[in-house]
Amino acid sequence: MRAKISYAITAAVLVVYFVLVGSRGVLLIQAGTPLTIVFGVAVLVLPVIGVWFLWKNTEFVRNANRLAAELDAQGGLPVDELKRLPSGRVDRDSADEVFARRKAETEDAPDDWRSWFRLAVAYHDARDTPRARKAMQRAIALRKTAP
């Protein structure tokens, strides 16, 4: 719940920022000189990119949460079986062991969104965020095409 609140606050702050930047771009365009028009258009591009990025990220999170809820209802969510160091950080050897199992599971069932979801969690636990995101995107895509 705390993560959802943090995400909502961050998104709201970004939307306010996009509105403020966009209004400055409009003011520059309204000034009417060729230079301010060029700058105004350039400034307007930033909020457009930002809104697109925020939308895609929000869509990704919603889809991943839907998959997690569905997998939880099926009793298939991965259990946290990682050993932790006294500091609370995940033991690297433990993460590697779990990752190897999840990767083998995914190789055995490459068209099963559930295995890709669990692989994404294993990548996340191993602190490999780019691969975790790609694995989750694969799980989302597979789920959309699954019956």
C-alpha positions in Angstrom: 0.0 0.0 0.0 2.9 2.3 0.8 4.3 1.8 -2.7 1.0 2.7 -4.3 0.7 5.9 -2.2 4.3 6.9 -3.1 3.7 6.2 -6.8 0.5 8.2 -6.8 2.2 11.2 -5.1 5.1 11.0 -7.5 2.7 10.8 -10.5 0.7 13.8 -9.2 3.8 15.9 -8.7 5.0 15.0 -12.3 1.6 16.0 -13.7 1.8 19.4 -12.0 5.3 19.8 -13.3 4.1 18.9 -16.9 1.3 21.5 -16.7 3.7 24.2 -15.5 6.3 23.4 -18.2 3.6 23.2 -20.8 2.2 26.6 -19.8 5.6 28.1 -20.2 5.9 26.6 -23.6 2.5 28.1 -24.6 3.6 31.5 -23.3 6.8 31.3 -25.3 4.8 30.5 -28.4 2.4 33.4 -27.7 5.3 35.8 -27.6 5.3 35.4 -31.4 8.9 35.8 -32.3 10.6 33.1 -34.4 13.0 32.3 -31.6 10.4 32.1 -28.8 8.2 30.0 -31.0 11.0 27.5 -31.6 11.8 27.4 -27.9 8.1 27.1 -27.0 7.7 24.1 -29.2 10.9 22.6 -27.8 9.6 23.2 -24.3 6.2 21.6 -25.1 7.9 18.4 -26.3 9.2 17.7 -22.7 5.7 17.3 -21.1 4.5 15.3 -24.0 7.4 12.8 -23.6 6.9 12.9 -19.8 3.1 12.2 -20.0 3.8 9.3 -22.5 6.4 7.8 -20.2 4.2 8.2 -17.1 1.3 6.6 -18.9 3.4 3.6 -20.2 4.9 3.1 -16.8 1.5 3.2 -15.0 0.1 0.8 -17.6 3.0 -1.6 -17.0 2.5 -1.5 -13.2 -1.2 -2.1 -13.5 -0.7 -5.1 -15.8 2.0 -6.5 -13.5 -0.3 -6.1 -10.5 -3.1 -7.9 -12.4 -0.8 -10.8 -13.1 0.3 -10.9 -9.5 -3.3 -11.0 -8.3 -4.2 -13.8 -10.8 -1.1 -15.8 -9.9 -1.8 -15.3 -6.2 -5.4 -16.6 -6.7 -3.9 -19.7 -8.4 -1.5 -20.2 -5.5 1.5 -19.7 -7.8 3.2 -16.6 -6.5 6.9 -17.3 -5.8 7.6 -17.7 -2.1 10.5 -15.6 -0.6 13.0 -18.3 0.0 16.1 -16.1 -0.2 18.6 -16.2 2.6 19.5 -12.7 3.9 22.6 -11.2 5.3 22.6 -9.7 8.8 22.2 -6.3 7.1 18.9 -7.6 5.6 20.3 -7.7 2.0 19.7 -10.8 -0.1 22.6 -13.3 0.0 24.0 -13.3 -3.6 24.5 -17.1 -3.7 20.9 -17.7 -2.5 19.6 -15.3 -5.2 21.7 -17.1 -7.9 20.3 -20.5 -6.8 16.7 -19.3 -7.0 17.4 -17.6 -10.3 18.9 -20.8 -11.8 15.7 -22.6 -10.9 13.4 -19.9 -12.3 15.4 -19.7 -15.5 15.2 -23.5 -16.0 11.5 -23.4 -15.3 11.1 -20.7 -18.0 13.2 -22.7 -20.4 11.0 -25.7 -19.9 7.8 -23.7 -20.4 8.7 -20.7 -22.6 5.1 -19.9 -23.5 3.8 -19.9 -19.9 3.3 -16.4 -18.5 3.5 -17.7 -15.0 7.1 -18.9 -15.4 8.1 -15.5 -16.9 6.5 -13.7 -14.0 8.5 -15.8 -11.5 11.6 -15.2 -13.6 11.0 -11.5 -13.4 10.8 -11.7 -9.6 14.1 -13.6 -9.6 15.8 -11.0 -11.8 14.4 -8.3 -9.4 15.8 -10.2 -6.4 19.1 -10.4 -8.2 19.0 -6.6 -8.7 18.9 -6.9 -12.4 16.1 -4.4 -13.0 16.3 -4.1 -16.8 16.0 -7.9 -17.3 13.3 -8.0 -14.6 11.3 -5.5 -16.6 11.8 -7.3 -19.9 10.8 -10.6 -18.3 7.7 -9.0 -16.8 6.8 -7.5 -20.2 7.1 -10.9 -21.7 4.8 -12.3 -19.0 2.2 -9.6 -19.7 2.4 -10.2 -23.5 2.0 -13.9 -23.1 -1.0 -13.5 -20.7 -2.7 -11.2 -23.2 -2.5 -13.9 -25.8 -3.3 -16.8 -23.4 -6.9 -18.3 -23.5 
